Amino acid sequence: MRVVFMGTPEFSVPALEALAHGHDIVAVYTQPPRPAGRGKKPRPTPVHARALALGLPVRHPASLKSETAQAEFAGLQADIAVVVAYGLILPQAILAAPRHGCLNIHASLLPRWRGAAPIQRAIMAGDLETGICIMQMEAGLDTGPVLMKARVPIAEGATAQDLHDRLADLGAAQIVEALARLPELTPDPQPEHGVTYAAKIEKREARIDFAQPAAVVARQINALSPFPGAWCDSPLGRLKLLQARAVQGRGAPGEVLSPLVIACREGAVAISLAQREGKRPMPPAELLRGQPIEPGTRLGATP
């Protein structure tokens, strides 16, 4: 098939690679390069970089609202467009241009967690499972009918990075199967009940409040790992906590009970990965080597 691929972050790359091996990718659309690093030089997106490595033509318009951009898209005469975390709204003219429309790889079990941060919100909410949906796109936000669905359990202690990697690979496998079976797939309209929205993660949500129950704190830590990273103040400076599980324990909220086992309002969290400012992520034994945080120390956060 003649495919237009539309994606931006690392999550989109496995699907691009999978489709490039069996289809004619006539164009790859991604967001424009953004300033990054200490020199603030424009850096291409992960999809842009991988597409160039694969020898695929890349386009990165800032918007698809202009008649010129829409005419250029229609001129590709694509059979289908595959959209994976592209990051731009697709006008109706874009949605209607490919012969078979636009398919989206969405990282949740729709209609649960429509929107920008489905992986993080599923972990935060304590969901026991999540998955991938292959959805026919329409004008609404993740409202289109579903062609295929695959489920995966959310293991205790799983981080957003863990789920990201697993779902990215699953999405790639699912979209290849969907294109192969497209004539026989029946679109299944999403039910009106059970709709939830995965709002974009705000920086303020990364501040840890140990006055919450341990299960809530652990889910916050895991959901925000590796980015933006849930954090608290400590004698070692601001400390990012990157993986945790809820355990039994009793103390004042934020009190260190033993090396990086921290009391919450109910129970405690045991930290298995943490990061000091300017350092790499480390297990507690390595992070505290030579600079221990003594039991009884209160950890907290400042605005």
N, C-alpha and C positions, 0 to 999 in steps of 0.2 A: 504493500500500500504506500501511497504518497502521504507522508506524515509530516506535520509541523509539530515540533516539540517546544513546549513553553514551560520553563522552570528556572529557578534561581539558586537555591542553596544546595548544600551537600546532600540533603535528603533526596533531591531530584536526580542525582547523578546515576545511581544504579538503573533507573528506568531508562534514561537516555542510552546508556551502554547496551542494555538488553534490546531495545528497539533498533539500535543502529546495526545490529547483527542480522536482522531479518527483514528490514523495511528500508524504503528510500526516504531518508530524512531530508526533505527539501529545504528546510530552514530550521534553525534553533533560535527561539526568542528567549531573551533573558533580560534582567534589569541592567541598566547602565553601570559601568565601573564606578566605584565610590572611593573617595580618599580613605586610605587605611595605613596603619603602621606609623612609625615615628616621623617619617618624611611626608606623610599624608599624600602619597602618590596614588593616583587612580589605580584601583585593583579590580581586575575582572572577577565576576562571580564564579563560584565553583563550576556551574554549568557552562559558562562561557569558556573557561580554561579547558574543561574536558572536551567540549565540542571542537575547539581548535585542534586539540591533540588527535581527535578522531577525523580531522579533515572536513568538518561539517561547516556550512555557511552559518554565520551568526548575525543576528540583528538585535539591537538593544535600544529600541525607542523609549523615550521617557513617558510616552502615553500612546494609547491606541484610539484616541477619540477623534483625531483629524481624518478628513476624507482621504488625504494622501496615504496615511498609514493603513487605513482600511482597504484602499484600492491595492496597495502593495501586497497586503495579506491575501486578498482575494485572487490576485494575479498568480499566486503559487499553485492554484488549482489542486489543493490538497484533498485527499480522500477523507482525512480525519486529522484533528488536532488533539494532542495529548498534553494535558496541563497538570503540572505537579508543583505546587507551592510557588507559583509564578510571582505573585505579589502585586499584580496590576489587575484592575477590573476590566473584564472583557465586554465591550459594547455588543449590542445585539447583532450588528453587522459582522463582527468577528465571529460570534457564536454560530451564525448562519452560513458562513462562507464555505467551510469544508463540506464535502458531499455527505458525509455521515455525522456532521456536527463536531462537537468538542467533548472529549471524555476527560474526567478529572480523577486523579488518584488521591483519595482523602484518607487521612490516618485516624479514622474513628469508625465506630459502628453507627452510621447515620440512622435516625436523626439525632442521636446523642453526639454532642460536641461538634456542632457546626462552628466554623470560624477559624481563628488564627492560631490557636495554641492547643489543639486537641490532645496531644501527647501529655503535655504538662498538666492539663486540667483533669485528665483521666486519673493520673497518679494522685494529684491533690485530693480528689474526691473519694479516693479509696476504691475505685472500680476494680473488680476482679478480672475483667477482661477488656480488651480493646481489639482493634483489627484494621483492616483495609476495606474500603469501598471503592469500586469503580462506578462512577456516577456520570450520567449524561448531564452536561451543564445547561443551565437556563439562567435567566436574568437574576433570580434570587440568590442569596448567600447560601450555597451548599444545599439548595432545596430540590435539586433535580432527581429524577428516578434513578434507582440503583440497578446496575446490570449484574454485578458480582460482589460477593462479600466473603471475607475470610477472617476468622477469629483467632486471637492469640491470648493466652492468659497473662496477667500481670503478676509476676512473681513478687513475693515479699522482698523488699529492699531493691527492687529494680529501679534504676535511675532513668531520667529522660533520655540520656545517651544510649542506654541499653535498648530501650524501646525504639528510639529513633533508628538505630542500625537494623534492628530486626524488621521493623515495618518498612523501611526503605527497600530492603531486599525482597520482602513479601510483595510490596507494591509493584516492583519490577516484574516479578513472576506473574502476578495477576493481570497486568496490562498486556503482556505478551499473549497470555491465554485468551484474554478478552478480544483482542484483535483477531486471533485465529478462529474464534467461535462467534464472531460478531453477528452473522446472519441468523443464528439460532438463539441468541440471547433475548430475553423478554424484559423490557424495562419495568421495574417494580416501584411504583410511586411510594414515597416516604409517608409513613403514618403521621397524622397530625398530633398524636400524643407522644410524649417522651422527648420532645425537642429541648435541647440545652445548647447554650452558646459558650464557646471556648474563647473568652476575651483574651486579647493580647496581654502578655505578662508585663506588668509595670514594675519599675525598679523598687518601689516602696514595698512590694510583696516579698522581696528578698530578705528583709529584716526579720530575724527570728524573735519570736515572743515565747519564752520558755514558760510563761504562765498558761500556755495552751496544753492540752493533754499530749502525752508523748506520741501517740499514734498520729496526731495532726502535725506535730513538729517533724516527725520522721518523714511523713509524706511530702511536706513542704521542702525539706532538704533534698530528697530524692528527685522531686519534680523539677527543681531548679538547677539540677546538676547536668552538665557543667556550666551552663549559662542561664541567668546571670550569676548564679551561685548564692545560696542562702548564707547569711553572715551574722556574726555576733562580735562584740568587742571582747577582748581578752587581754591578759598581761603581755601577750606577744603582739599586740596590735589587732587590727581587724582580721578576723579569722573566717575563711569560707569553709563551711561544712558541706561536704560533697556526697557523702553516702552515710545512711543511718538506718537503724532499726529500733523499734520500740522494745524496751526491756523492763523488768521489774526494778524498782528502786524508789527511794523516798528521800526527799530533801527539799530545801527551798528552791523555787524556780530559778534555774540558771546555776545552781550549786554543782561543782565538780565532785562526784562521788568517788571516782577512780579515774585513771588516765582516759580522758575524753569519753567518760560516761557522765551525762549531765542530767540532773533532775529537772522534771517538768511539773506542771500542776498535778498531773496524775502519771505516775511511772517515771521513766527516764529514757533517754536516747543514748545508744551506744554508737559512736562515730567510728567508721572504718576508713574514711578518707577525708583529709582536710588540707587546706592550703593557706599559708601565710602570704601576705602581700609581697609580690616580687619573686615568689618561689613557686616551684612546681607542686602539684598535688602529692601528698605523702600519707602513708598509714600513720596512725598516732605514735607508735613507738619511734619511728624515724623523725617525725615532726617535733616531738618533745625531747629528743635526745640532747642533753646538755642544757635544756631550758624547760624544765618540767613545769606544769601547772598543778600546784599542790591541791589535794582534796580540801574541800571547804571554800575554795575560791569561787566567787560568783561571777559568772559570765553574763553579759547582757549586751544591749545594743543602744546606741544613741541615734537620734534622728539625723 
